[in-house]
Amino acid sequence: MSNMSSRIPNHSQNPKDIQGGDKKVMKKSLSVILSTAMALSVFSSVAFAAKADDFSDLKDLDAATKAKFDSMIQAGIFDGVEEGRFGLNDKMNRAQFAKVAALIFELKSSATTSSFEDVKSSDPANGYALPYIEALRVAGITDGKAEGKYVPAGDVTKEELATFLIRGLGKESEAKAKPGVSDKTVSDWAKGYVQLAQELKLFEAPAGQPFNGTAAATRDLLVTSAYQAQQVNNASKKLSVSEAKATGVKTVTVKFNREVDTAKASLALKKGTASVATDVKWADDKKSAVLTLTNSKLSAGAYSVTLSGLAAETVDKAVAEFSAEDEKLTKIEFLNPSDTIAYSKNVMIKLAATNQYGEAASLSAGAYTVYAGNNNDVLKRITKAEDGTLRLILDTATGDNYKQGYGIVSVNIIENDSRVSVNKTFKIGTQPIITKSELGTVKYSTGDALSGKGQQATVELLRYDQYGNLVAADDSEDYDKTITRFFSEYEKNLKTEVVKSGNDGILTVKVSLLDNVAKSGTYTLNVQTQASFSTVKINVKSSKVATKVKLGDVKKEISAGDDEAIIDLAAFDSEGNQLSADDIVNSLKTNQGNDNTVNLSTSNGKIEIVQSGENKGKLRITDMTATDKSIISVSIVLTSPGLNSFDTKTYNVKGTRVASTLKLTNDPAKKALPGATADIELNVLDQFDSKLDKAAVTSDVYVQVSFTGSAGVELWEDGQSGKAGQTAITTTKKYESDQLKTFNKGFDIVVGAGVDNSKNDVSGTFKAELVNTKGNVLASITKDVKVIDKTADLSYTVTPVTDLYAAGDKLKDTQATLNGALRKKVKITAKDNAGDIVALPSNVITSIATYNESIVKADIVGGTPYVLGNKVGSTTVAVGYNTAKGEQKTASISINVKDEAVQVAKVVGENDKADYTGAENAQTLLDLTVTDNYGVEYGPGVIADNNNILGVIYTATDVQGSGSVTISSKGVITVTGSVKSFTLQAIANGKSDSAVITVK
């Protein structure tokens, strides 16, 4: 090392330990600076504060500066000097700085004596710093302030701070190359460091203001400069995943070397090559994240976490690997506060079973064997609570073996696989007396309050006996009658009930909202059991109640001959918020006697509020006799006490609805291979641009379809190819009146498998024309499909399969098969070099296989490839297919299987009206399709067989005539008496649709 004094004289204004610009010092990354409790956090015994506002001298900082302090404090880099005070303007001495610098540069020393005469271990103020000062001296960072002296109690100047931050950033050579600041308050040796520090905005440099480099650095300057240095350092280095490790049986913690742009970043977990589904929660400092497995738990094997979503040039290491192990039970502990348990038929003993991560073991209660008493004569059951604790229910009052007041019971519990065990002998006391009770956390069925009719809140009632133990519920007692409950505040729609919670011996208080309420509030629930009294707050939110209504436009123009119309309805609450369709249906009640909240009237037909389906919350007029140029008036009046809102509107009846134009609703394939089917979907629209399934006047206009095609290329109505009694369309076919509904379902161009296109001249042309009685073509759609040669170069893509339900693990065998409704079809698509979609034969996929049959089942059934979820997990499915050239190729897709319960996501009935002749079921009359949360569609023929998971309920309302209508859960309809019509409704998971049924 060169002697620093050889370049700059050792003047008093140029401290010996910092002037050495030529001195070679150890340079460490700034991440060390900021991760080693920089500044006084090293020396303070005050516990870490959470935020700047916890300190009295930081509360008045501006928002931007306070954010910097929050970042440094929450990262553990800084803390207060005393309770409630940060020490914003306090100075830092050289002893303290030595310790910080030694930690910054990872310098270690075990010295007990110092080379400096003024540094003594016996010094009560600064003796702690002796090894750190020696570490700096040995590394050549300092030779002291003066010959033989370090001056540990001296100040650290601003220019010294600038120098060390620049060195920490690895930019010392840049600082030396700078001409330096033109500031007389900065020492010559430090001017380059200060200039670069100001350019990097480590320090603010107000125009015309001196830096005062020899002034002592205060803690506020240290915080802001360290914060900015951290930002500079982060911006200059690439992002890396520094670590990933299992931190729980279902959690993985991932750490990064700097902050992550969480708005763009994504994290994916894999075991080997199989994806593992997780939820990701980023830490507030954006330097780490926790991945929680959603469908499984970690098991022995190699895992990897991959970072994606960020620009490649900003990322250094995107993958971190780690090994996980199977969950291991490490200990079982008794949690009872006393060695004495009550003399009772229902005694509860609590235990904690802990795994290697220190969390509650995920093992079920069935994984343990319990021995209690003589030949297990006192054991009733073992259960597992929501918090993961185990609960033993004992009967200590059984037989003559256990005496009240002086008997004993030995309890031993063993985990069956690991053989981890614990045992304890309890004394038997007297009969239990409830000395204390507690109400747990309130759980609401929706959100954080009771906000709608039928919603419930539940809260555990924990009762403790004289020994401090939880008291289990007695199977024979009716607690709903023996436990007193009441609310301090009156609300007639709140009802309480005390029930037993399953098999775990805990009581639950259930609070139900009997009807919507107009006023929000917090209600105090009081519960008394024996001499113990406890309370809890129940939140109730007012439902959206209509206080104002306004009639809107008709959904589509009313035309002469129409027998139904849909009218928009807007409703608003007392605060002016517009109500949703659900709120309208719940708030506005008709045909309810004294409970009516609205009256409706119309000058033509019957009027009602639609209760379900796509028009829910709108008005529907039925049984109209609309004539051209007539007027239909509609009125709505709110009848609830205190309300005075009404609206009236008239609607003009237009001319007869007629077909006006044609509209293509899909993008048909322009090309096809032999054996393929190209779909064409189109609709007839009326003069109001509404889909027309029936023309009111058939003599004025109709649709005709024609097709010209090469040999082997045919046109069929949608889905009819190959069906018995159906034929291809070979001549011009006319569609009028009710036949327009068939036209609107679309058509198929079917190419024979044996078609020879070696001459490249095989094609088909579809034409649909809207024609009036004069022969004038009002609209026309023409689509050509060219049959391409088998030698064409095509690119093939297997369509991704969305998540599957674990049917094999959760459902009966008859449902969990590849012939059942829960299977999903595997599809493949192709495009040619021009980017055109090419229709493929149905037999392109020749094989399908799963890498793990315990997770996904796969097979070809009836010539169609299907997959079915078996158990939770992820696996890969390989698909074999033949190209147009006859080449055999394979592709693979990853498929996830979840055990999230099947729920209905959509209920759609194609029919608004239908006739019942005595043979039809509800599904057929509605032409019902139910779609679940996995995207599986259940048609009319399979809904009944799967109603155990779908839960579709059928109702018959507005029954006209004398008699009744009943409908079973399978959709079987029974009509008694002389019923003329009724409204049939299918409801599942809050979704519904309905149709008016005429009894023939």
TAGIVEN-V831662 format. One record per run of one state. SS is the DSSP state (A for helix, B for strand, O for the rest). FROM is the first residue (numbers start at 1). TO is the last residue. If there is no record, write none. Layout:
ss:SS from:FROM to:TO
ss:SS from:FROM to:TO
//
This chain:
ss:O from:1 to:3
ss:A from:4 to:6
ss:O from:7 to:29
ss:A from:30 to:35
ss:O from:36 to:38
ss:A from:39 to:42
ss:O from:43 to:51
ss:A from:52 to:54
ss:O from:55 to:62
ss:A from:63 to:74
ss:O from:75 to:81
ss:B from:82 to:82
ss:O from:83 to:84
ss:B from:85 to:85
ss:O from:86 to:90
ss:B from:91 to:91
ss:O from:92 to:92
ss:B from:93 to:93
ss:A from:94 to:104
ss:O from:105 to:126
ss:A from:127 to:138
ss:O from:139 to:145
ss:B from:146 to:146
ss:O from:147 to:148
ss:B from:149 to:149
ss:O from:150 to:154
ss:B from:155 to:155
ss:O from:156 to:156
ss:B from:157 to:157
ss:A from:158 to:168
ss:O from:169 to:171
ss:A from:172 to:177
ss:O from:178 to:187
ss:A from:188 to:199
ss:O from:200 to:215
ss:B from:216 to:216
ss:O from:217 to:217
ss:B from:218 to:218
ss:A from:219 to:236
ss:O from:237 to:238
ss:B from:239 to:246
ss:O from:247 to:250
ss:B from:251 to:256
ss:O from:257 to:265
ss:B from:266 to:271
ss:O from:272 to:273
ss:B from:274 to:276
ss:O from:277 to:277
ss:B from:278 to:282
ss:O from:283 to:287
ss:B from:288 to:293
ss:O from:294 to:300
ss:B from:301 to:308
ss:O from:309 to:311
ss:A from:312 to:314
ss:B from:315 to:317
ss:O from:318 to:318
ss:B from:319 to:324
ss:O from:325 to:328
ss:B from:329 to:334
ss:O from:335 to:339
ss:B from:340 to:341
ss:O from:342 to:346
ss:B from:347 to:355
ss:O from:356 to:359
ss:B from:360 to:360
ss:O from:361 to:364
ss:A from:365 to:367
ss:B from:368 to:372
ss:O from:373 to:373
ss:A from:374 to:376
ss:O from:377 to:378
ss:B from:379 to:384
ss:O from:385 to:389
ss:B from:390 to:394
ss:O from:395 to:407
ss:B from:408 to:415
ss:O from:416 to:420
ss:B from:421 to:428
ss:O from:429 to:435
ss:B from:436 to:439
ss:O from:440 to:442
ss:B from:443 to:444
ss:O from:445 to:449
ss:B from:450 to:450
ss:O from:451 to:455
ss:B from:456 to:464
ss:O from:465 to:469
ss:B from:470 to:471
ss:O from:472 to:478
ss:A from:479 to:482
ss:O from:483 to:483
ss:B from:484 to:487
ss:O from:488 to:493
ss:B from:494 to:500
ss:O from:501 to:506
ss:B from:507 to:513
ss:O from:514 to:520
ss:B from:521 to:529
ss:O from:530 to:531
ss:B from:532 to:540
ss:O from:541 to:547
ss:B from:548 to:554
ss:O from:555 to:558
ss:B from:559 to:559
ss:O from:560 to:563
ss:B from:564 to:572
ss:O from:573 to:577
ss:B from:578 to:578
ss:O from:579 to:580
ss:A from:581 to:587
ss:O from:588 to:592
ss:A from:593 to:595
ss:O from:596 to:597
ss:B from:598 to:602
ss:O from:603 to:605
ss:B from:606 to:609
ss:O from:610 to:618
ss:B from:619 to:622
ss:O from:623 to:630
ss:B from:631 to:638
ss:O from:639 to:645
ss:B from:646 to:652
ss:O from:653 to:653
ss:B from:654 to:654
ss:O from:655 to:658
ss:B from:659 to:664
ss:O from:665 to:670
ss:B from:671 to:672
ss:O from:673 to:675
ss:B from:676 to:680
ss:O from:681 to:681
ss:B from:682 to:686
ss:O from:687 to:690
ss:B from:691 to:691
ss:O from:692 to:700
ss:B from:701 to:709
ss:O from:710 to:712
ss:B from:713 to:717
ss:O from:718 to:732
ss:B from:733 to:735
ss:O from:736 to:736
ss:A from:737 to:743
ss:O from:744 to:746
ss:B from:747 to:751
ss:O from:752 to:762
ss:B from:763 to:772
ss:O from:773 to:776
ss:B from:777 to:787
ss:O from:788 to:793
ss:B from:794 to:798
ss:O from:799 to:803
ss:B from:804 to:805
ss:O from:806 to:806
ss:A from:807 to:810
ss:O from:811 to:823
ss:B from:824 to:825
ss:O from:826 to:827
ss:B from:828 to:832
ss:O from:833 to:836
ss:B from:837 to:839
ss:O from:840 to:840
ss:B from:841 to:841
ss:O from:842 to:844
ss:B from:845 to:850
ss:O from:851 to:855
ss:B from:856 to:861
ss:O from:862 to:863
ss:B from:864 to:869
ss:O from:870 to:872
ss:B from:873 to:882
ss:O from:883 to:887
ss:B from:888 to:898
ss:O from:899 to:903
ss:B from:904 to:909
ss:O from:910 to:912
ss:B from:913 to:916
ss:O from:917 to:921
ss:A from:922 to:926
ss:O from:927 to:927
ss:B from:928 to:932
ss:O from:933 to:936
ss:B from:937 to:938
ss:O from:939 to:943
ss:A from:944 to:950
ss:O from:951 to:952
ss:B from:953 to:967
ss:O from:968 to:972
ss:B from:973 to:988
ss:O from:989 to:990
ss:B from:991 to:999
ss:O from:1000 to:1000
//
